[in-house]
């Protein structure tokens, strides 16, 4: 099953705080737009196609799931999603490990 996935404004607000940042191996500052172009498609695809197989954030809250990614530029990204009653998913939060770069 493929579900519709939206990224919450809270997740984008967090990106606005964390980015831009200078990363080794990336020619310029890594911006929110770079994240949207390079990292976000895999996150959206994973939640859209594999949500039911992802681990639950809490055993009592099966509608909340998370996924860990090795990004193209950012080495570790953790994304947290929620399944709504209408079967759509919201990516609620993103954690970027910028210290491993």
N, C-alpha and C positions, 0 to 999 in steps of 0.2 A: 504494500500500500504506500502510495506517495501522498504526503500531506503538505498543505500550504504552511510555509514558515515565514514569520515576521520577526524582525529584530526590534526589541523594545527601545524606546527613547532613552531609558536608563542605561542600556548597554552602550548606546552611542555617546551619551554624556560621559560615561567612564572612559571611552576611547578619546574623547576630547581632552580629558585630563592627562591621560598617559602619553598621548602622541601630539606633536611629532617628537621623535627621538632619533639621535644618531646611532646607527647600528653598524658594526663591522661588516664589511662585505657588501653593504648597500651604498651606492654612490652618493646619495643625498640623504637628507633627513627622511625617516620613514613616517609617513603621514597617515591620517585617518583614511584618506582616499586610497592610499597604497594598501591599507588593511582591507578595505572594501573590495578592491580589485584582486588582491593576491591571496588573502587568507579566508575571507568570508564565504566565498562560494563553496568550499569544502565543508565548512561548518553547516551551512544551510542544507546542502545535499545530504549530509549524514543525518541530521535531524529529520529531514523530509522522508528519507527512505529507511532508516534503521532505528527510529525512536523506540519502538517496542523492545529492541534488543539492548538498548543502552542501560547502564546501571541506574537504579533509582537513587536520588540524593538522600532520601530517608526511607526506611522500609515502610513507614506508615504513610508516606506520601508518594505513591507510585506514579502520579501524574507529573512529578518533578524528576527530570533525568539530567545526566551530565555526560559529557564526552571530552576526552583528552586528545589533543592534536599535536603533531609535530608539524608546525607550519612551514611554509616555503622560506620565510625570512625569520619569523619569530620561532624559536626552538620548542616552546611549550605554550599551548593555549588550552585553557579549560573553559568550556561553554556550558551554561546551565539553561535548560529549557523546561517549558510547562505545556502540557497538553490540555487545551480548552475543551469544553463540552461539545463544541461544534467541530471537533477533530482537527482544529488548527493548532499550530505550535508557535509559542513565543520564545525567542531566545531572550532570557531575562538578564543575564549577567555574563561577563567575559573576564577571565583572569589571564593576564599576559605575563609570562615570566621573562622579563627583559634582562635579568641578571645572568642568565646562562649564555648570553650572546658573547 
